[in-house]
Amino acid sequence: MKSVWTLCWVAWLLLSMGLSSVHAQSGTVIPSVGVGVNEWLVRIHEASNKQSYAGVFVVSMEGRMSSARIWHACDGAQQVERVEALSGAPRSTFRRNEQVLTFFPERRVVLSETRESLGLFPNLLQSHPGSIAQWYDVKPIGAERVAGFAADVVQLRPQDNFRFGYRVWTERKTGLVLKLQTLDGQGRVLEQSAFSELQLDLPVSVAKISQMMDNTQGYRVETPELIKTTPEAQGWVMRSEVPGFKSMNCYKRLIATGSEPRHDSTVQWVFSDGLASVSLFIENFDPRRHLQAELQALGSTYAMSRRLNQWWVTAVGEVPPQTLAAFVQGLARLK
C-alpha cells in the first residue's frame, strides 16, 4: 500500500478545492456576507478557482507541523499552482488543471499524475444539493482574523459518528478559504491547516509556472499506469452501504514487480459523502509484505488493513475508524 499522503499536499487539495463539494440548507445566512449557505459555498469554490494569490500555509497535527509556499494563478479556463515544501524532504508540486507533477530533487524523479487519479477529494459538484444537509448541520459561529484578513467562521457538525466535523474560515471579501480544522466527535481539533502569510491579487504568471512545470530535463518521469474501471468488472461489490457515502470512481493501478516483466494490479475504489473521502485498495495477498491487520492514524487520516481470503484490503480516509471498519466489513467478492 502507498504510504499515507503527504501532509501538505492533502491540506493544499482541501484549500485549493475550497470545499467545493459542500452543499447545505439554504435557510442559514452567513453574517457579514449576507447570503445563504449554498451561495456561500459556491462563492468559496469560485474564489479558489478565480483568485490569484501567493502565501505560506502551515499544517499541524499530533504535535507535528509542516509548511509550504504556494503560488496560484488562473488565466481563463486554465489554472496553475506551484507548491514548494518548506519542511521535510525537498519537493515541488505543480498542477495545471488536472495534471499534477511532483519533483523530488534528491532522487531526480518526477511523479506525473492527474487530480482525478489522486482520489483524495473527488469533484462532487454534480452531487444532489441536499445530500450534505442529510449528514451535516451547518452553523455560522462568528468572525476572526487570519493572516491579517477578516474571516467568517462556519462549523459543519456531523449528524452521526461515521464522519468528522469541520470548522472553516473564509476571507470576507473574496470567499477564499484561509483556515480549516477537522474535529472529532468531542469537538477536539484533529488537524489544522491555515495560511500564515497571504497576498491576494498578485500578478502571478500562468506562463512562468507552466514553464517551470514542463522543465523535466535531468529528471526521470514516472507515470503510474491507471485504468478506469468498475468494481463489478474487477469482481467486487459492497453488500452493505456505509450511510452517506457514495461510490465515485474505481481504478486499476498497474504496479511493476521489480525486474520481472509482468505487473501486479491494485484496485482503488473511491467513496465520498461530499466532504470526506475513503479509498479501498485491494491487492493480492503477499505474506512477505502483508504481515498483520492493523490500524494506523495520522491526524484525521486513518488506514485499516486486513486479509480477505487471497486478497489484502486497505481502507484509507479522513474518517473515524468505525467508518473504515464498516467499509472493510461490507466489501464482498462477486461469485
MARGUVO-154391 format. One record per residue: x, y, z of N, C-alpha, C, O in turn. Coordinates in steps of 0.02 Angstrom, whole numbers, padded with zeros to 5 digits, always signed. Layout:
BEGIN
XYZXYZXYZXYZ ...
% end
This chain:
BEGIN
+00042-00060+00000+00000+00000+00000+00044+00062+00000+00097+00063+00030 +00021+00114-00033+00056+00177-00031+00055+00205+00039+00007+00193+00077 +00107+00242+00057+00108+00274+00123+00054+00326+00127+00028+00349+00076 +00036+00346+00189-00015+00398+00199+00008+00461+00164+00068+00478+00166 -00038+00496+00132-00022+00553+00089+00018+00607+00126+00011+00618+00186 +00060+00641+00086+00098+00697+00113+00053+00749+00144+00003+00771+00115 +00071+00770+00205+00028+00815+00243+00011+00878+00205-00047+00898+00200 +00061+00910+00178+00049+00974+00145+00006+00965+00083-00035+01008+00069 +00015+00911+00046-00023+00903-00015-00097+00890+00000-00141+00915-00036 -00110+00852+00052-00180+00841+00072-00212+00907+00091-00267+00922+00067 -00178+00946+00133-00207+01010+00154-00216+01057+00095-00265+01092+00091 -00168+01057+00049-00173+01101-00008-00232+01083-00052-00265+01127-00079 -00245+01019-00061-00303+01000-00101-00367+01025-00069-00413+01047-00104 -00371+01022-00003-00429+01049+00031-00437+01123+00018-00491+01147+00002 -00381+01159+00025-00384+01232+00016-00398+01250-00056-00439+01294-00069 -00365+01216-00103-00373+01235-00173-00442+01219-00199-00467+01253-00243 -00473+01166-00172-00541+01149-00194-00593+01192-00158-00651+01194-00179 -00572+01225-00104-00617+01270-00070-00679+01235-00043-00732+01265-00038 -00671+01170-00026-00730+01132-00003-00787+01139-00053-00845+01148-00034 -00770+01133-00117-00819+01144-00169-00875+01094-00169-00927+01106-00199 -00865+01037-00136-00916+00985-00138-00971+00994-00087-01018+00955-00086 -00966+01045-00043-01014+01052+00011-01078+01084-00013-01078+01133-00050 -01134+01056+00010-01200+01087+00000-01236+01084+00066-01225+01036+00104 -01278+01133+00081-01312+01132+00146-01378+01169+00140-01395+01196+00087 -01414+01169+00195-01479+01203+00195-01470+01277+00182-01426+01309+00211 -01512+01304+00139-01503+01373+00118-01535+01423+00165-01530+01484+00154 -01567+01399+00218-01601+01445+00263-01553+01483+00307-01570+01538+00331 -01493+01456+00320-01444+01489+00362-01411+01545+00323-01395+01538+00264 -01401+01602+00357-01368+01659+00325-01301+01671+00358-01296+01674+00419 -01248+01678+00317-01181+01691+00343-01176+01765+00361-01186+01807+00318 -01160+01781+00423-01153+01851+00443-01101+01887+00401-01054+01857+00375 -01111+01952+00394-01065+01996+00357-01068+01985+00282-01063+02033+00244 -01076+01922+00260-01081+01909+00189-01153+01920+00166-01165+01944+00110 -01201+01902+00209-01271+01914+00195-01301+01869+00142-01348+01889+00108 -01274+01808+00135-01301+01761+00086-01315+01695+00121-01290+01683+00176 -01355+01652+00089-01369+01586+00116-01308+01541+00110-01259+01557+00076 -01311+01484+00144-01254+01439+00146-01237+01412+00077-01178+01408+00060 -01287+01394+00037-01273+01369-00030-01235+01420-00072-01186+01404-00106 -01258+01483-00068-01224+01537-00105-01153+01548-00079-01106+01561-00117 -01146+01541-00013-01080+01549+00017-01032+01496-00007-00973+01509-00020 -01057+01433-00012-01014+01379-00035-00994+01387-00108-00937+01372-00126 -01041+01410-00149-01024+01424-00218-00972+01479-00222-00927+01478-00264 -00979+01528-00178-00933+01585-00177-00862+01564-00161-00814+01587-00193 -00853+01520-00111-00785+01500-00093-00755+01453-00146-00695+01452-00155 -00798+01415-00180-00774+01374-00235-00747+01418-00291-00693+01406-00317 -00786+01470-00309-00765+01515-00363-00702+01554-00343-00660+01569-00385 -00697+01571-00278-00638+01608-00255-00575+01568-00265-00524+01595-00287 -00578+01503-00251-00518+01461-00258-00501+01451-00331-00443+01438-00347 -00550+01456-00376-00537+01446-00447-00515+01509-00483-00476+01505-00531 -00540+01567-00461-00529+01629-00499-00478+01676-00468-00456+01723-00501 -00459+01664-00406-00415+01710-00370-00341+01694-00382-00322+01635-00380 -00301+01744-00395-00229+01737-00397-00201+01757-00330-00220+01809-00302 -00155+01717-00303-00128+01732-00236-00063+01694-00225-00046+01648-00263 -00029+01714-00173+00032+01679-00152+00035+01683-00076+00012+01732-00046 +00063+01632-00045+00066+01633+00028+00100+01571+00056+00122+01527+00019 +00104+01570+00121+00132+01513+00158+00077+01483+00200+00042+01519+00236 +00069+01418+00197+00019+01387+00239+00052+01333+00281+00102+01303+00261 +00022+01321+00339+00051+01276+00389-00001+01223+00406-00060+01239+00417 +00021+01161+00409-00021+01105+00430+00004+01079+00497+00064+01067+00504 -00040+01071+00544-00021+01046+00610-00066+00989+00631-00127+00992+00621 -00036+00937+00660-00073+00880+00685-00028+00840+00732+00031+00831+00719 -00057+00817+00786-00021+00774+00834+00047+00803+00853+00095+00767+00861 +00050+00868+00862+00112+00900+00882+00162+00909+00827+00217+00934+00839 +00145+00890+00766+00190+00898+00709+00166+00957+00666+00107+00973+00664 +00214+00989+00633+00197+01045+00589+00234+01037+00523+00293+01018+00521 +00200+01053+00469+00230+01055+00403+00208+01120+00370+00154+01146+00385 +00250+01146+00326+00233+01209+00293+00253+01207+00220+00297+01169+00201 +00221+01249+00181+00235+01253+00109+00218+01323+00085+00175+01357+00112 +00253+01344+00032+00239+01407-00001+00200+01393-00065+00217+01347-00103 +00147+01432-00077+00101+01420-00132+00098+01480-00179+00097+01537-00156 +00096+01467-00243+00080+01516-00294+00022+01489-00335+00026+01433-00361 -00031+01528-00342-00090+01506-00380-00107+01560-00431-00110+01619-00414 -00117+01539-00493-00134+01586-00546-00187+01556-00591-00192+01494-00597 -00227+01598-00622-00278+01575-00667-00281+01620-00728-00269+01681-00724 -00297+01590-00785-00300+01626-00848-00356+01596-00889-00344+01548-00927 -00415+01623-00883-00472+01594-00918-00489+01526-00889-00501+01520-00829 -00490+01475-00931-00507+01408-00909-00448+01371-00879-00457+01317-00850 -00388+01399-00883-00329+01365-00860-00309+01390-00790-00306+01450-00778 -00295+01342-00745-00270+01358-00679-00204+01322-00668-00195+01265-00687 -00158+01358-00637-00093+01327-00621-00075+01343-00549-00095+01395-00521 -00038+01298-00518-00015+01306-00449+00055+01279-00442+00075+01232-00476 +00092+01310-00398+00158+01286-00379+00160+01283-00303+00143+01332-00269 +00180+01226-00276+00183+01216-00204+00254+01193-00187+00275+01139-00208 +00291+01233-00147+00359+01216-00127+00359+01198-00053+00341+01239-00011 +00380+01137-00038+00384+01115+00032+00438+01154+00068+00494+01161+00043 +00422+01180+00127+00470+01216+00168+00496+01174+00226+00541+01195+00262 +00467+01114+00235+00489+01069+00287+00489+00998+00260+00457+00984+00209 +00526+00954+00293+00531+00886+00268+00576+00881+00208+00615+00927+00194 +00570+00826+00171+00611+00816+00112+00594+00868+00058+00536+00885+00050 +00644+00893+00022+00631+00942-00031+00585+00913-00085+00594+00857-00106 +00536+00952-00105+00491+00930-00159+00453+00991-00185+00440+01039-00148 +00436+00989-00248+00398+01042-00280+00340+01009-00317+00350+00963-00356 +00280+01033-00304+00220+01006-00337+00188+01059-00380+00176+01115-00358 +00175+01041-00443+00143+01086-00490+00077+01055-00513+00072+00994-00522 +00027+01098-00522-00036+01075-00550-00058+01121-00606-00057+01182-00598 -00076+01092-00662-00106+01130-00717-00171+01094-00734-00172+01040-00764 -00227+01126-00715-00292+01095-00720-00289+01026-00686-00277+01024-00625 -00299+00972-00721-00300+00907-00689-00231+00874-00685-00222+00826-00647 -00183+00900-00722-00116+00869-00723-00076+00891-00662-00074+00950-00645 -00044+00843-00628-00004+00857-00568+00064+00825-00577+00070+00765-00591 +00117+00865-00568+00186+00841-00569+00218+00857-00501+00214+00913-00477 +00250+00807-00471+00287+00817-00409+00360+00801-00421+00378+00746-00440 +00404+00852-00408+00476+00845-00418+00509+00826-00352+00498+00859-00301 +00550+00773-00353+00590+00753-00295+00663+00762-00313+00694+00716-00341 +00693+00820-00298+00761+00835-00322+00814+00788-00296+00863+00775-00331 +00807+00763-00235+00858+00718-00208+00861+00652-00247+00915+00623-00253 +00805+00630-00273+00803+00568-00312+00804+00580-00387+00810+00534-00427 +00798+00644-00406+00794+00663-00477+00737+00626-00512+00745+00599-00567 +00680+00625-00479+00621+00591-00504+00563+00640-00506+00555+00682-00461 +00522+00634-00558+00459+00672-00563+00402+00622-00567+00401+00578-00609 +00353+00629-00521+00294+00587-00522+00238+00624-00558+00219+00679-00537 +00213+00595-00611+00160+00626-00651+00094+00590-00639+00088+00530-00649 +00043+00629-00617-00023+00601-00604-00076+00651-00627-00059+00704-00654 -00138+00634-00616-00192+00682-00627-00228+00692-00562-00224+00649-00517 -00264+00748-00555-00302+00761-00493-00351+00705-00480-00359+00682-00423 -00384+00682-00533-00434+00629-00525-00401+00566-00499-00430+00530-00458 -00340+00550-00523-00308+00488-00503-00286+00489-00431-00277+00435-00401 -00277+00548-00401-00257+00551-00331-00312+00524-00286-00298+00495-00233 -00374+00532-00306-00429+00502-00269-00439+00528-00199-00467+00494-00157 -00416+00590-00186-00419+00615-00117-00485+00650-00104-00521+00633-00056 -00501+00699-00147-00563+00737-00136-00598+00742-00203-00590+00792-00238 -00636+00692-00221-00668+00692-00288-00713+00753-00298-00740+00781-00250 -00718+00773-00361-00760+00830-00378-00833+00809-00375-00857+00772-00418 -00869+00833-00324-00938+00812-00314-00988+00868-00330-01043+00869-00303 -00969+00913-00374-01013+00969-00389-01079+00945-00421-01128+00982-00421 -01080+00884-00447-01141+00858-00477-01181+00817-00427-01232+00787-00446 -01160+00814-00364-01198+00778-00313-01264+00814-00301-01271+00873-00316 -01312+00777-00275-01377+00807-00260-01368+00861-00208-01336+00849-00157 -01396+00921-00218-01386+00977-00173-01404+00962-00100-01374+00991-00055 -01453+00918-00090-01474+00904-00021-01435+00850+00013-01450+00834+00071 -01386+00820-00022-01353+00762+00007-01313+00779+00069-01313+00741+00118 -01277+00835+00068-01236+00853+00126-01279+00871+00186-01262+00855+00243 -01335+00905+00173-01379+00925+00228-01408+00865+00265-01429+00872+00323 -01408+00806+00234-01431+00746+00268-01383+00724+00322-01403+00690+00370 -01320+00742+00315-01269+00714+00359-01231+00766+00399-01194+00748+00445 -01238+00830+00383-01203+00883+00419-01252+00940+00435-01295+00958+00394 -01244+00969+00495-01277+01031+00512-01227+01088+00502-01169+01083+00523 -01249+01142+00471-01206+01198+00455-01226+01258+00497-01285+01277+00499 -01176+01289+00531-01192+01343+00577-01138+01396+00575-01079+01380+00588 -01154+01460+00560-01106+01514+00566-01091+01527+00640-01137+01530+00681 -01027+01534+00658-01009+01541+00728-00970+01604+00744-00947+01612+00800 -00962+01649+00696-00929+01712+00713-00882+01737+00659-00886+01717+00601 -00837+01781+00679-00788+01811+00634-00722+01819+00671-00721+01833+00731 -00666+01808+00635-00599+01815+00663-00553+01842+00609-00573+01853+00552 -00490+01853+00628-00439+01873+00580-00389+01816+00571-00368+01784+00619 -00372+01803+00507-00323+01751+00490-00274+01780+00441-00294+01806+00388 -00210+01777+00456-00157+01803+00412-00170+01876+00394-00152+01899+00339 -00201+01914+00440-00213+01985+00430-00277+02001+00393-00290+02059+00379 -00318+01951+00377-00380+01961+00340-00441+01945+00384-00439+01899+00424 -00494+01985+00376-00556+01970+00411-00588+01908+00381-00592+01901+00320 -00610+01863+00424-00637+01799+00400-00702+01782+00436-00710+01797+00495 -00749+01751+00400-00810+01724+00429-00797+01651+00446-00764+01615+00408 -00824+01628+00503-00812+01560+00527-00877+01521+00525-00928+01544+00551 -00875+01462+00496-00933+01419+00490-00914+01349+00514-00860+01324+00498 -00959+01317+00551-00946+01249+00576-00994+01200+00542-01054+01214+00535 -00966+01143+00521-01006+01089+00492-01003+01031+00541-00951+00999+00549 -01060+01017+00574-01062+00966+00626-01096+00903+00599-01151+00906+00573 -01063+00844+00605-01092+00782+00579-01153+00761+00620-01156+00774+00680 -01199+00727+00588-01259+00705+00621-01254+00632+00646-01301+00607+00676 -01198+00599+00632-01187+00532+00657-01112+00523+00672-01074+00570+00665 -01092+00462+00690-01022+00450+00708-00982+00419+00651-00929+00390+00663 -01006+00425+00590-00970+00397+00532-00926+00449+00498-00893+00434+00449 -00925+00511+00525-00886+00564+00492-00864+00615+00544-00893+00620+00598 -00811+00653+00526-00786+00705+00569-00823+00771+00554-00858+00776+00504 -00813+00820+00598-00839+00887+00586-00785+00932+00559-00726+00914+00557 -00806+00992+00537-00759+01040+00508-00775+01110+00533-00833+01126+00547 -00723+01151+00538-00731+01222+00552-00692+01259+00497-00633+01245+00486 -00725+01306+00463-00696+01338+00403-00695+01413+00412-00746+01443+00431 -00638+01444+00398-00630+01517+00397-00623+01539+00324-00579+01514+00289 -00665+01586+00302-00660+01611+00233-00650+01686+00233-00680+01722+00273 -00607+01710+00189-00592+01781+00183-00656+01818+00163-00690+01798+00116 -00671+01871+00199-00737+01903+00194-00751+01932+00124-00807+01926+00100 -00702+01963+00092-00715+01995+00028-00716+01947-00030-00757+01953-00075 -00670+01898-00030-00664+01853-00088-00695+01785-00077-00715+01753-00126 -00701+01763-00014-00726+01696-00001-00672+01642-00001-00688+01583+00007 -00609+01661-00009-00554+01612-00009-00548+01579+00059-00551+01612+00110 -00538+01512+00059-00528+01476+00122-00460+01494+00151-00408+01484+00118 -00459+01520+00212-00397+01540+00246-00374+01490+00298-00314+01483+00312 -00422+01453+00326-00405+01408+00380-00457+01353+00383-00516+01364+00369 -00435+01293+00401-00480+01235+00404-00460+01190+00462-00401+01174+00469 -00508+01171+00503-00497+01123+00557-00541+01062+00547-00599+01068+00526 -00514+01004+00562-00552+00942+00563-00562+00923+00636-00514+00921+00674 -00625+00909+00656-00643+00899+00726-00669+00828+00737-00704+00800+00695 -00651+00799+00795-00678+00734+00813-00747+00741+00845-00774+00796+00848 -00775+00685+00868-00842+00685+00896-00850+00728+00958-00905+00749+00973 -00795+00741+00994-00797+00784+01053-00779+00856+01038-00772+00896+01084 -00771+00872+00975-00754+00940+00956-00681+00957+00961-00661+01015+00953 -00638+00906+00973-00566+00919+00977-00536+00924+00907-00559+00890+00861 -00486+00966+00900-00454+00977+00835-00406+00920+00820-00357+00911+00856 -00420+00882+00768-00375+00828+00746-00321+00854+00699-00264+00829+00700 -00339+00903+00659-00293+00927+00608-00312+00998+00590-00371+01016+00589 -00262+01039+00576-00275+01109+00558-00228+01130+00502-00168+01115+00504 -00255+01165+00453-00214+01196+00401-00236+01268+00394-00295+01284+00395 -00187+01313+00387-00203+01384+00384-00147+01423+00350-00089+01404+00353 -00166+01477+00317-00116+01523+00291-00087+01563+00348-00124+01590+00389 -00021+01566+00352+00012+01610+00399+00033+01675+00365+00040+01727+00398 +00041+01673+00299+00053+01733+00258+00011+01726+00195+00002+01671+00169 -00015+01782+00171-00056+01780+00110-00056+01848+00076-00064+01899+00108 -00048+01847+00010-00054+01906-00032-00103+01891-00087-00095+01842-00124 -00154+01933-00093-00206+01922-00143-00195+01966-00204-00161+02018-00201 -00222+01944-00260-00220+01981-00323-00150+01998-00345-00137+02051-00373 -00103+01952-00333-00035+01962-00357-00032+01945-00432-00070+01904-00456 +00014+01977-00468+00021+01961-00540+00061+01897-00549+00116+01897-00578 +00034+01841-00525+00066+01776-00533+00059+01754-00605+00004+01756-00633 +00113+01732-00636+00114+01717-00708+00096+01644-00721+00130+01599-00697 +00043+01634-00759+00025+01566-00781+00080+01537-00824+00099+01479-00817 +00106+01578-00870+00157+01554-00916+00221+01534-00880+00252+01483-00897 +00241+01573-00829+00303+01558-00794+00297+01493-00754+00343+01453-00754 +00241+01483-00720+00232+01422-00681+00228+01362-00729+00256+01309-00714 +00194+01370-00785+00189+01315-00834+00258+01298-00862+00273+01239-00872 +00299+01348-00873+00367+01336-00899+00408+01297-00849+00445+01251-00868 +00403+01314-00785+00439+01278-00733+00414+01206-00728+00453+01159-00718 +00349+01198-00735+00318+01131-00730+00342+01086-00787+00354+01026-00776 +00349+01114-00846+00367+01074-00905+00442+01059-00909+00462+01019-00951 +00482+01091-00868+00555+01081-00871+00575+01020-00829+00593+01027-00771 +00571+00961-00859+00589+00899-00825+00658+00873-00846+00675+00815-00833 +00698+00915-00878+00764+00894-00901+00806+00872-00840+00809+00908-00790 +00838+00815-00846+00880+00789-00792+00841+00747-00741+00871+00721-00694 +00776+00740-00750+00734+00700-00705+00706+00639-00742+00695+00641-00802 +00696+00586-00705+00661+00528-00731+00587+00535-00716+00568+00540-00657 +00545+00536-00767+00474+00546-00758+00440+00478-00749+00445+00434-00792 +00405+00470-00693+00369+00409-00679+00294+00423-00683+00268+00468-00650 +00259+00384-00723+00187+00392-00732+00153+00326-00715+00156+00279-00754 +00120+00321-00657+00085+00259-00639+00033+00242-00692-00003+00286-00716 +00030+00178-00709-00020+00155-00757-00087+00151-00720-00094+00116-00670 -00136+00186-00747-00200+00191-00714-00255+00179-00765-00259+00212-00816 -00298+00131-00751-00352+00113-00796-00419+00122-00759-00429+00093-00706 -00463+00163-00787-00528+00172-00757-00571+00110-00769-00572+00084-00825 -00605+00087-00718-00643+00025-00722-00704+00031-00677-00722+00086-00655 -00735-00025-00663-00791-00027-00616-00778-00082-00565-00742-00130-00580 -00805-00075-00504-00795-00127-00454-00821-00195-00478-00789-00247-00466 -00878-00195-00512-00907-00258-00536-00861-00292-00586-00854-00353-00586 -00830-00252-00630-00784-00281-00679-00723-00313-00646-00693-00359-00674 -00705-00288-00587-00649-00315-00550-00671-00369-00500-00629-00398-00465 -00737-00383-00498-00761-00437-00455-00778-00417-00384-00776-00459-00340 -00795-00352-00373-00808-00330-00304-00875-00294-00299-00899-00264-00347 -00904-00298-00239-00968-00265-00225-00970-00248-00151-00938-00281-00110 -01008-00196-00134-01021-00180-00064-01088-00210-00045-01140-00188-00070 -01088-00260-00002-01151-00293+00016-01192-00251+00064-01252-00263+00072 -01162-00202+00096-01199-00155+00139-01167-00086+00133-01106-00080+00142 -01207-00035+00118-01181+00032+00108-01165+00065+00175-01198+00052+00225 -01115+00108+00174-01099+00149+00233-01140+00213+00227-01136+00246+00175 -01179+00232+00277-01225+00289+00271-01192+00352+00245-01141+00375+00271 -01221+00380+00192-01198+00443+00165-01144+00439+00113-01134+00487+00076 -01108+00383+00109-01052+00377+00062-01074+00344-00003-01105+00292-00003 -01055+00377-00058-01073+00353-00124-01010+00334-00163-00957+00365-00155 -01016+00283-00205-00961+00264-00248-00948+00318-00299-00995+00341-00333 -00885+00339-00306-00868+00393-00351-00829+00369-00412-00847+00384-00469 -00776+00332-00400-00732+00308-00454-00700+00243-00434-00697+00225-00375 -00677+00206-00485-00640+00144-00473-00584+00140-00525-00596+00151-00584 -00524+00124-00502-00466+00121-00546-00428+00056-00534-00429+00027-00480 -00394+00035-00586-00348-00021-00581-00278+00007-00591-00261+00032-00645 -00238+00003-00540-00169+00028-00542-00123-00029-00557-00122-00080-00522 -00083-00022-00611-00034-00073-00629+00033-00058-00597+00059-00003-00605 +00059-00106-00560+00121-00097-00522+00173-00146-00545+00162-00207-00542 +00230-00121-00569+00284-00165-00590+00312-00204-00531+00319-00176-00477 +00327-00268-00542+00353-00310-00488+00428-00320-00498+00450-00371-00523 +00466-00270-00477+00539-00274-00482+00562-00276-00554+00538-00237-00595 +00608-00322-00569+00635-00328-00636+00594-00375-00680+00609-00383-00739 +00543-00406-00651+00502-00452-00689+00458-00413-00739+00436-00358-00724 +00447-00442-00799+00408-00406-00850+00334-00402-00834+00300-00359-00861 +00308-00446-00790+00236-00446-00775+00219-00388-00728+00264-00354-00701 +00155-00376-00719+00130-00325-00674+00079-00355-00627+00040-00399-00645 +00080-00331-00565+00026-00345-00519-00019-00284-00518+00004-00228-00530 -00082-00294-00504-00129-00238-00506-00160-00227-00437-00171-00274-00399 -00173-00164-00423-00209-00144-00362-00272-00106-00384-00268-00060-00424 -00329-00126-00356-00391-00092-00370-00402-00038-00317-00396-00052-00257 -00416+00023-00339-00433+00077-00293-00505+00098-00305-00523+00120-00360 -00547+00090-00254-00618+00106-00258-00630+00166-00212-00618+00161-00152 -00654+00222-00240-00659+00285-00204-00732+00300-00187-00777+00294-00229 -00744+00319-00123-00810+00338-00099-00806+00408-00068-00752+00429-00048 -00863+00443-00066-00864+00508-00032-00934+00525-00009-00983+00503-00039 -00938+00564+00045-01003+00590+00067-01011+00663+00047-01059+00695+00068 -00965+00688+00006-00966+00758-00015-00914+00800+00020-00894+00852-00006 -00892+00778+00079-00838+00812+00116-00780+00764+00126-00724+00778+00105 -00794+00708+00159-00742+00658+00173-00740+00607+00117-00790+00594+00084 -00681+00578+00106-00674+00526+00055-00639+00465+00086-00600+00472+00133 -00654+00407+00059-00624+00344+00080-00603+00306+00017-00641+00302-00031 -00543+00278+00018-00519+00236-00036-00507+00166-00010-00476+00156+00042 -00533+00117-00048-00518+00047-00034-00465+00024-00084-00476+00027-00145 -00408+00001-00059-00355-00027-00101-00357-00103-00094-00350-00129-00039 -00366-00138-00149-00373-00210-00149-00319-00240-00192-00313-00223-00251 -00278-00285-00164-00224-00316-00200-00216-00388-00178-00246-00409-00128 -00177-00426-00216-00164-00495-00198-00125-00499-00133-00080-00459-00121 -00143-00546-00091-00109-00554-00027-00037-00579-00038-00026-00627-00076 +00011-00546-00006+00082-00565-00010+00108-00571+00062+00116-00521+00096 +00120-00633+00085+00143-00642+00154+00209-00609+00171+00224-00598+00229 +00248-00591+00120+00311-00557+00133+00301-00483+00151+00342-00454+00186 +00247-00454+00126+00233-00383+00140+00175-00372+00187+00175-00326+00227 +00125-00415+00184+00064-00406+00223+00068-00450+00285+00046-00508+00284 +00096-00423+00338+00111-00463+00397+00052-00472+00443+00038-00528+00465 +00016-00418+00458-00040-00423+00504-00088-00365+00493-00068-00311+00471 -00151-00377+00510-00201-00324+00506-00183-00270+00557-00160-00286+00612 -00194-00207+00539-00176-00153+00585-00217-00090+00570-00247-00084+00516 -00216-00045+00618-00247+00021+00611-00194+00073+00623-00159+00072+00674 -00187+00120+00576-00139+00174+00582-00175+00240+00578-00229+00245+00548 -00146+00291+00610-00178+00357+00611-00126+00411+00602-00070+00406+00627 -00145+00464+00565-00104+00523+00557-00151+00582+00553-00180+00595+00500 -00158+00618+00608-00206+00673+00610-00277+00646+00603-00299+00605+00642 -00312+00670+00552-00380+00647+00539-00383+00591+00489-00438+00567+00472 -00326+00568+00464-00323+00514+00415-00308+00448+00448-00259+00442+00485 -00351+00399+00436-00341+00332+00464-00332+00282+00407-00357+00292+00351 -00296+00229+00422-00286+00174+00374-00297+00108+00411-00269+00098+00465 -00337+00064+00382-00353-00001+00413-00342-00056+00361-00365-00051+00305 -00306-00108+00381-00290-00163+00336-00313-00229+00365-00314-00239+00425 -00332-00275+00320-00349-00343+00341-00347-00389+00280-00350-00367+00223 -00340-00454+00294-00339-00504+00241-00410-00529+00228-00449-00540+00274 -00426-00536+00164-00491-00563+00143-00477-00619+00093-00470-00607+00033 -00474-00680+00120-00456-00739+00080-00388-00728+00047-00338-00718+00082 -00385-00728-00020-00319-00719-00053-00305-00646-00069-00258-00632-00106 -00345-00601-00042-00334-00530-00055-00316-00492+00009-00331-00514+00065 -00283-00435+00000-00266-00390+00055-00302-00324+00042-00294-00293-00011 -00342-00303+00091-00383-00243+00083-00359-00190+00132-00350-00203+00191 -00349-00129+00106-00330-00072+00148-00379-00015+00135-00387+00007+00079 -00411+00009+00188-00457+00065+00184-00422+00127+00212-00394+00124+00267 -00422+00182+00175-00389+00244+00194-00438+00302+00187-00471+00308+00135 -00443+00345+00237-00487+00402+00231-00484+00448+00291-00460+00428+00344 -00508+00510+00282-00511+00559+00336-00578+00551+00372-00620+00596+00373 -00587+00491+00401-00648+00472+00436-00630+00434+00499-00573+00411+00506 -00678+00426+00547-00665+00387+00607-00651+00313+00590-00672+00289+00538 -00616+00278+00635-00601+00207+00622-00662+00164+00610-00659+00118+00569 -00718+00178+00644-00778+00136+00635-00805+00141+00563-00838+00095+00539 -00792+00197+00530-00814+00204+00461-00773+00159+00415-00800+00126+00371 -00707+00158+00426-00664+00113+00387-00683+00041+00400-00685+00000+00353 -00698+00024+00463-00717-00045+00479-00781-00064+00442-00788-00121+00420 -00828-00017+00437-00890-00032+00401-00878-00045+00327-00910-00088+00297 -00831-00008+00298-00814-00020+00228-00781-00088+00218-00800-00126+00174 -00732-00103+00260-00696-00166+00254-00743-00225+00265-00740-00275+00228 -00787-00220+00314-00834-00275+00328-00887-00282+00275-00914-00337+00264 -00904-00227+00240-00955-00229+00189-00931-00253+00121-00971-00271+00078 -00864-00254+00111-00836-00275+00047-00845-00350+00037-00832-00390+00082 -00867-00369-00022-00878-00440-00036-00857-00456-00108-00858-00413-00152 -00837-00518-00118-00816-00542-00184-00876-00569-00222-00914-00609-00196 -00883-00546-00285-00936-00572-00327-00922-00645-00345-00865-00663-00359 -00973-00685-00344-00965-00757-00361-00982-00770-00434-00979-00826-00458 
% end
